[in-house]
Amino acid sequence: MEKENTTEQAIINVIKEIFDPEIPVNIYALGLIYKIDIKNHDVHIVMTLTSPNCPVAESLPLEVKNKVERLPTIKSCHVEVVFDPPWNTDMMSEEAQLELGLL
């Protein structure tokens, strides 16, 4: 029996388990994930950080890569960190904005 293809939603669910250390919200709800591409069991994720001086600039993308690569049908995951467009609170989900008292 062939393994089911991993969907973008499965990847999103894994990413939602990763929290920003300074803000008690997962990085997906924060709007740090800009793009997820899946091709032939290889994943390319474009993400940003809350600031270029983020204390987890090295470890957060690595955590995303490692968690996504643990999914059974994923061969590899490349995480690209970009700062354009720059992150701002408008990129957060409504739920995250409510949780942080921004709405």
N, C-alpha and C positions, 0 to 999 in steps of 0.2 A: 504494500500500500504506500503510495507516494505522500510525502508530507504536504500539508496545505501550504499554499503561498502565504507569506506574511503580508498583511495589509498595512496600509499607512496607519490605520487606526490602532493596530497592535503596537506599532512603533510609538505612536503618540501616547498610548497607555503606559509604556515603559518610561518614556520621557517624563510623564506626569509624576513619576515616583522620585524625581530629582528636584530638590528644593534649593533655592538660593540661600546661602548661609546667613545673609543679612536681612532678608525679607522672608517671612514665614509663608511663602506661596511657591508652588511648583513652577519650574522655569517655562513650561508650556503656557500656563495661565498668565505668567508675566509678559508673554509675548516675545521671549528671547529666541524662539525658533521661527526663522523666516521661511524655510523651504525644506521639504523632504522629497527626495527623488529616489525611486527604487527601480533598478534595472538589473535583471539577471541575478537576483539575490544579493546585489551590492547596493548599499545605501549611501547617498550623499546628503548630508544635512548642512544647511547654511544657518548659522545662528549668530547671535551677538551677545554681549554682556551688558550689564546695567551701566558700566563705565569702562573706559580703557584701562583704568587703574584698579579694576576689580581684583580683590585679593585671591579669588579662585580662577584667575584668567588661565592658569596652566591646568588646574585639576578638573574644572567643570567640563570643558570639551572632552577630556579623556574619560570622565565618568559617563557622558552621553555615549561615546563610542563603545565603551566596554559593555554597557547595559544593552544597547541595541544589538551588538554582536552576540549576545547570549541568546537571542531569539533563535529558535531551532532552524529556520530556513535562511538565515542571513549568513552570507560568506564573509562580507567585510563591511565596514562602515567608515566613511571618511567624514570628518567634521571640519567645516571651514568656518572660521570666526571672522566676521566682518563688522565694520563700524559705520557702514553707510547702507541704509539710513541709520542715523544714531537712534538708540533706544530712548523712549520716553514713556511716561505713565499712560499715555493714550493707547499704547500698544497692548496694554493689559486687558484681560477679559473683564467683562462687567462683574463677574463673580469675584475676581481678584481685587478689583477696585472697591467693591462693597466691603470685602474682608479687611481691607486696609483703610477704610473710612474715607475713600476718595470720592465717593458718590453720595 
